[in-house]
Amino acid sequence: MTHRDEALALDAADPLAALRDQFDLPPGIYLDGNSLGQLPRRTAARVAQVVSQEWGVDLIQSWNKAGWIALPTQVGDKIARLIGAGPGQVLAADSTSINLYKVLAVALQLALSDELGSASERRRIVSERDNFPTDLYIAESLCRQLGFELVLADVDEIAGLLDERVAVLMLTQVNYRTGQLHDMAAVTAQAHAAGARVLWDLAHSAGAVPVDLLGSGADFAVGCGYKYLNGGPGSPAFLWLHPQHLRRLDDEAIWQPLSGWLGHAAPFAFTPDYRPAPGIARFICGTPSPLALAALDCGVDTVLAADALGGMAALRRKSLALSDLFIERVQARCAGQGLSLVTPSEQARRGSQVSLRRDEGGYAIVQALIARGVVGDYREPGILRFGFTPLMLRFVDVWDAVEQLGQVLDAGEWRDERFQRRAAVT
């Protein structure tokens, strides 16, 4: 593409263009939906209703009258439709870190149970060295508690580590820093062939790329609600276990480690002893937040609205077209400016973001862009990240964003002292 008018023509012909109307969009170009999704138009009114009517008027009755108590499974069932899971298999609650702790702990308990009567020992968790830090920190904590070992490797080394010592392979499907996409089915099959189970973090893929947990044979998954699911800052996360593992938890009376009262089989019996609820419900810990779950419900609905227009497959096609245009324009407009492409150029190997590396000034360049109304973000070392959310992003936005990037680099604008100062959140 060589002219801005071509981008405008693509927007005019975009079959998904109407989905943009679901959002209240501020001025500027937002390329950070991979960190925080934008505000759905319905959310403010929905949350206000929960505050003013359900809480303000109906008060405690709303646990039944407004169905607050069922929100974790109701919203979970909606998320299930986006990640290839079935009804009653997904729970929306807590944070990604807490859910990872719960699910990974259960995965390790299953591995220990497997060893009973067996001569083999599987005491390793394998993960990508470049995985998101919270995943690694939670895994390290559980290894210390349960006597396992966390083994980290570069992405191209992982297959060679899958052997009889591995209990769990833990990966984020789309790498938060590079945007590289793992082939879930192929990687899961490799792990299963080695006798290991796989836990997938879907934080950067749920709502962005088609996910098929059941079809790929995955074992466990967690993910967050505030990126491509547009659930709002600090939105509840979600978790999933394959039905065969849920059945085994029931059969062997295996507890998840945070056995809170709402995960009890009869929470309102208020007994002093714990008895796990059947199925996914045992993974609820404490009282859910109706305010946060109402906002997440609105966010998930914005993605499900694409069902009538081709669903996740259609969103994926547009996402790839947007990121293709971004890569093409950066290479043409910003040639010779020290930018290198970190994200794989092959469509099948990238998620819904593009990461660029620059040895000097990466953080300041992002800040200079933000000052111009183009919002991306920065990750060490030297990574400029740009997310492409097809629900609201236009092709002309991509064209204009790259033009702004080129101007920042041409003028050396990023060298201004004000763009060097780092805030608490980068």
Summary of the structure (lengths in Angstrom):
residues: 426
radius of gyration: 22.4
end to end distance: 32.1
largest distance: 70.0
contacts: 1462
relative contact order: 0.16
helix: 48%
strand: 14%
